[in-house]
Amino acid sequence: MSDAHLRAVLVTLGDPAQLTGGYLFHRRLAELAPRHNATLEFASFAERTFPLSLLDAGRVRHEVERRQPDVVVVDSIVAWCFALCGPRQPSAGMLHQPPGGIDFGPLRTRAQAVLDRLAYRQLTTIMVASDSLAAEFRRWGLDVSVVPPGRDVAGVPANSPGDLRHGRRIALLCVGNWVQRKGIVDLLEAFALLEPDAATLHLVGRTNVEPAYARHVWALIGRLGDRVMVHGALSVGEVAAMYAAVDAFALPSLKEPFGTVYGEAMAFGLPVVGWRAGNLPFLATHQAEGLLVIPHDVVGLTHALRRLANDTNLRERLGKAAKHRALERPTWDAVAAMFFDHLRAIRRR
């Protein structure tokens, strides 16, 4: 039975082709499924105002049942929708966020957390994307396995974007959508305190997710002139090419359940800079593979960026150690093997 072809359906929210961490994670698994004698298809809840998606649970269950999968995989962003009526088939959770999510106000977070936990206790197996998430779920008394993102960004990076320093000492890269928890404003405020010839900062990610926050970001960028370059959302290959062309990576995010971009940057030999928060301390150690700063210490963040701009030996030492540590993490193919092994174990039960 373990060698038989495995058919799985992953239930998510909206368009599975979105360019954010969890969606990219699932698409990589779907692309690699044939190598592991498996098929991973998608079924989606419509994006509706909370908690109206609960009304779609019956429709989604019917769609999933019609496909007759061996296992149903529930994405954490829609787990709460199954709190009252979960999938009838054997089911697993693939979780990228804690109960209640990470981008909502306190009322929504508390309400969703209750529904999330009800849904998680109906699942046969729970997989989480990071050690920090595993620790949080175990505190709730749930047995979980860690299935992290792979270290490799893209099979073939796009063409090189060329010299990204633009006459300055280093080129810095930040990959993240413009949402408050990513700390783009904090990064720009810290960057503004650097000497004008220290660095050129490149911002990659969607700029229209939180319009009010984006206006604040644009206002800061307007004062910095050509010291900051905005690239918007790029393809996976183009992001890989950016990693290969810069000198260091910076993202002062407060709530990264894994922080895929940190791991990707490290695999390219880049020292990483960010807050000592979320999952980053599980990926990099201060003064070893990067520079980790106490959250909200903007002056401390400036100091970290200045050290990287001024000290070539420090950049090289941190970058070499970052690559070594990153290469100890599994490739996407190894991650897919873990993922589908868990699903086969559910089928055997």
C-alpha positions in Angstrom: 0.0 0.0 0.0 2.8 2.4 0.8 4.1 2.2 -2.8 0.6 2.9 -4.3 0.0 6.3 -5.9 -1.1 8.8 -3.3 -3.9 11.3 -4.1 -4.2 14.3 -1.8 -6.2 17.5 -1.9 -5.0 20.6 0.0 -7.7 23.0 1.1 -6.7 26.7 1.1 -8.1 30.2 0.7 -8.6 31.9 -2.6 -6.1 31.6 -5.5 -3.4 29.0 -4.8 -1.0 30.9 -7.1 -0.5 33.8 -4.7 3.1 34.9 -4.1 3.4 34.5 -0.3 5.1 32.0 1.9 2.4 29.4 2.6 1.1 29.4 -1.0 4.6 29.1 -2.5 5.3 26.3 0.0 2.3 24.3 -1.1 2.9 24.9 -4.8 6.5 23.5 -4.5 5.1 20.4 -2.9 2.5 20.0 -5.7 5.2 20.4 -8.3 7.4 17.8 -6.7 4.6 15.3 -5.9 5.1 13.2 -9.1 8.7 12.4 -8.0 7.2 10.9 -4.9 4.4 8.9 -6.6 1.8 11.4 -5.5 -0.6 14.0 -6.7 -1.4 17.2 -4.7 -4.4 19.2 -5.9 -6.0 22.3 -4.5 -9.5 23.2 -3.4 -10.3 26.7 -2.1 -12.6 28.6 0.1 -13.7 31.9 -1.3 -12.2 35.0 0.3 -15.0 36.4 2.4 -15.4 38.6 5.5 -14.8 36.7 8.7 -16.6 34.5 9.7 -18.8 34.1 6.6 -16.4 31.5 5.1 -18.0 29.0 7.7 -21.0 29.0 5.3 -18.8 27.6 2.5 -17.6 24.5 4.5 -20.3 22.2 3.1 -19.6 23.3 -0.5 -15.8 22.7 -0.1 -16.4 19.4 1.7 -18.5 18.2 -1.3 -15.9 19.4 -3.8 -13.2 17.5 -1.9 -15.2 14.3 -1.6 -16.0 14.4 -5.3 -12.3 14.1 -6.0 -12.0 11.0 -3.7 -8.5 11.8 -2.3 -6.7 9.4 0.0 -5.9 12.3 2.4 -7.2 15.9 2.8 -4.6 18.5 3.8 -5.9 21.6 5.6 -4.0 24.9 5.3 -3.9 26.8 8.5 -5.4 29.9 6.9 -8.7 28.0 6.5 -8.6 25.5 9.4 -11.1 27.5 11.4 -13.7 27.0 8.6 -13.7 23.3 9.5 -14.2 23.9 13.2 -17.8 22.6 13.2 -17.7 20.1 10.3 -14.3 18.9 9.3 -13.4 16.7 6.3 -14.8 13.2 6.3 -11.6 11.7 4.8 -8.4 11.1 6.8 -6.9 14.6 7.2 -3.7 16.4 8.1 -2.9 20.0 8.9 -0.1 21.9 7.2 0.2 24.9 9.5 2.2 28.1 8.8 0.7 30.3 11.6 -0.4 30.0 15.2 -4.0 29.7 16.3 -5.8 32.9 15.4 -3.5 33.9 12.6 -0.9 36.7 12.6 -2.3 39.6 10.6 -5.6 40.4 12.4 -6.9 42.6 15.2 -7.4 41.3 18.7 -11.1 40.4 18.4 -10.7 38.4 15.2 -7.6 36.7 16.5 -9.2 35.5 19.7 -12.3 34.3 17.9 -10.4 32.5 15.2 -8.0 30.9 17.7 -11.0 29.2 19.4 -12.2 27.9 16.0 -8.7 26.9 14.9 -8.1 24.8 18.0 -11.4 23.0 17.6 -10.4 22.2 14.0 -6.9 21.0 14.9 -8.2 18.5 17.3 -10.1 16.8 14.5 -7.0 16.2 12.4 -5.2 12.9 12.2 -1.8 14.5 11.9 -0.5 18.1 12.3 2.6 19.3 10.4 4.0 22.8 11.2 6.5 24.8 9.2 9.0 25.8 12.0 10.5 25.0 15.4 9.0 28.1 16.9 5.5 27.0 15.8 6.1 23.5 17.1 6.9 24.9 20.5 3.7 27.0 20.5 1.4 24.1 19.4 3.0 21.7 22.0 2.1 24.2 24.7 -1.5 23.7 23.6 -1.1 19.9 24.1 -1.0 19.1 20.4 1.4 16.5 18.9 3.1 18.0 15.9 5.8 17.3 13.4 8.1 19.9 11.8 8.1 20.0 7.9 10.0 23.2 7.1 10.4 25.0 3.8 13.3 23.8 1.6 16.5 25.8 1.4 16.7 26.0 -2.4 14.9 29.0 -3.9 14.7 28.2 -7.6 16.2 25.6 -9.9 17.6 28.3 -12.2 17.8 32.0 -11.1 16.8 34.6 -13.6 19.4 36.8 -15.4 21.5 38.8 -13.0 20.1 42.3 -12.3 23.7 43.7 -12.5 25.4 46.0 -10.0 23.0 46.7 -7.2 25.3 48.8 -5.1 24.9 51.9 -7.4 28.2 53.3 -6.3 27.7 52.7 -2.6 29.6 50.3 -0.3 27.0 47.5 -0.1 23.6 46.5 -1.6 21.0 45.5 0.9 17.9 43.3 0.1 14.6 43.1 1.9 12.0 40.6 0.6 8.5 41.0 2.2 5.1 42.4 1.4 4.4 45.8 2.8 2.5 44.9 5.9 3.0 46.2 9.4 4.4 43.1 11.0 7.2 42.9 8.4 8.8 46.1 9.8 9.4 47.9 6.5 8.9 51.3 8.1 11.4 50.4 10.9 13.9 49.3 8.3 13.6 52.5 6.4 13.8 54.6 9.5 17.0 52.8 10.5 18.4 53.0 6.9 17.7 56.8 6.8 20.2 57.2 9.7 23.1 55.7 7.6 25.6 57.8 5.8 24.3 58.4 2.2 27.2 56.5 0.6 26.8 53.4 2.9 24.2 51.3 1.1 21.5 51.0 -1.5 18.4 49.2 -0.3 16.3 47.1 -2.6 12.7 46.3 -1.6 11.0 43.3 -3.1 7.3 42.4 -2.4 3.8 43.5 -2.9 3.2 47.2 -2.1 -0.6 47.2 -2.0 -1.6 44.8 0.8 -2.2 47.4 3.5 -2.8 50.7 1.7 -2.5 52.9 4.8 0.8 51.3 5.8 2.0 51.6 2.2 1.4 55.3 2.2 3.7 55.6 5.2 6.4 53.5 3.4 6.2 55.6 0.3 6.5 58.8 2.3 9.8 57.6 3.9 11.1 56.4 0.5 10.4 59.8 -1.0 12.9 61.3 1.4 15.6 58.9 0.6 15.8 59.3 -3.2 17.7 56.8 -5.2 19.1 55.2 -2.0 16.0 52.9 -2.1 14.9 50.9 -5.1 11.3 49.4 -5.2 11.0 46.3 -7.3 7.5 45.1 -6.4 6.5 41.5 -6.6 9.0 39.3 -8.5 9.0 35.8 -9.7 10.9 33.1 -7.7 13.7 33.1 -10.3 14.0 36.9 -10.1 14.1 36.8 -6.3 16.9 34.2 -6.5 18.9 36.5 -8.9 18.5 39.3 -6.4 19.9 37.2 -3.5 22.9 36.4 -5.7 23.6 40.0 -6.5 23.4 41.7 -3.1 25.7 41.8 0.0 23.3 41.3 2.9 19.7 40.7 3.8 17.6 42.7 6.2 14.0 42.2 7.4 13.0 43.4 10.8 9.8 41.3 11.1 8.1 40.7 14.4 6.1 37.6 13.6 7.6 35.3 11.1 6.2 31.8 11.7 9.2 30.4 9.7 10.8 33.2 7.7 11.5 31.4 4.5 13.3 34.4 3.0 15.8 34.4 5.8 16.7 30.8 5.0 16.8 31.5 1.3 19.2 34.5 1.8 21.4 32.4 4.1 21.6 29.7 1.5 23.0 32.3 -0.9 25.7 33.2 1.6 24.1 36.4 2.9 24.3 37.6 6.5 20.9 38.3 7.8 19.7 41.3 9.9 16.4 41.3 11.8 14.6 41.5 15.1 15.3 38.8 17.7 11.7 37.6 17.3 9.6 35.0 15.6 11.5 32.1 14.1 14.7 34.1 13.2 16.5 33.1 16.4 15.9 29.4 15.4 17.6 30.1 12.0 20.5 32.4 12.8 22.5 33.2 15.9 23.6 36.8 16.7 27.2 37.4 15.6 27.4 34.0 14.0 25.2 34.0 10.9 23.7 37.5 11.2 23.0 40.4 13.5 19.9 40.1 15.6 18.6 43.2 17.2 16.2 43.8 20.1 12.7 44.4 18.6 11.8 48.1 18.0 15.4 49.3 18.6 15.7 51.3 15.4 19.1 52.8 16.5 20.4 49.3 17.1 19.2 48.3 13.7 21.1 51.2 12.1 24.2 50.1 14.0 23.9 46.6 12.6 23.5 47.8 9.1 26.4 50.2 9.4 28.6 47.4 10.7 27.9 45.4 7.6 28.5 48.4 5.3 31.8 49.2 6.9 33.3 45.8 7.7 34.0 43.6 4.7 35.5 40.9 6.9 32.5 40.7 9.1 30.2 40.4 6.1 32.3 37.6 4.7 32.5 35.7 8.0 28.8 36.0 8.7 27.9 35.1 5.1 30.1 32.0 5.0 28.6 30.8 8.3 25.1 31.6 7.1 25.5 29.5 4.0 27.0 26.6 6.0 24.1 26.6 8.4 21.5 26.9 5.7 22.9 24.0 3.7 22.3 21.8 6.7 18.6 22.3 6.2 16.7 20.0 3.8 16.2 20.7 0.1 12.6 21.1 -1.3 12.8 17.5 -2.6 13.6 16.2 0.9 10.8 18.3 2.4 8.4 16.8 -0.2 9.6 13.3 0.9 8.8 14.2 4.5 5.4 15.6 3.6 4.2 12.7 1.5 5.6 10.2 4.0 3.3 11.7 6.7 0.4 11.5 4.3 1.1 7.9 3.5 1.3 7.1 7.2 -2.3 8.6 7.6 -3.5 6.4 4.7 -2.1 3.3 6.3 -4.0 4.0 9.5 
